[in-house]
Amino acid sequence: MNSQVKNMNRKLENIKFVITDVDGVLTDGQLHYDANGEAIKSFHVRDGLGVKMLMESGIPVAVLSGRDSAILRKRIADLGIKLAFLGKLEKESACYELMKEVGVTPEETAYIGDDSVDLPAFNVCGVAFAVADAPDYVKDCADYVLDLRGGKGAFREMSDMILKAQGKTDVYSSAKGFLKIVTNMAQ
């Protein structure tokens, strides 16, 4: 294992909190409108399961989005996410507020984003993940660039990495481990 991978695993071992952007991370970034406004958003089921696995493993997840919609609020509720700042473009202070609410340090916080609006959050969180289809200038600021694109399982890729670094792979790699946490889970 090379030193860069070892260093990343060391950082991920200490993660106690994850903050995620939405459009371009949990979705593919497309906005679908009809005459009444935003009509649909598509979320990947594996990302939802990754959120639930983290939370059931004792790692809270918060949503921090520059946009707000009824669709997004419904998805957050379905996943049981209790912490969310919606319609918040200034993400640096929002990250600090969320960390304070959870009682964690920046080094114990991971953030996943896809665009310039996420760079202030990258700057204040201990580990910054960029989705595979983020612009190069965003990837250059991330600690880790994921293999998967936004809305295509990138959040799940990140959650599996965190759980693996913390020795919690049973939750996603074995029937017995998954069955331990499956109660009250929705994807």
Summary of the structure (lengths in Angstrom):
residues: 187
radius of gyration: 15.6
end to end distance: 33.3
largest distance: 53.5
contacts: 629
relative contact order: 0.20
helix: 45%
strand: 17%
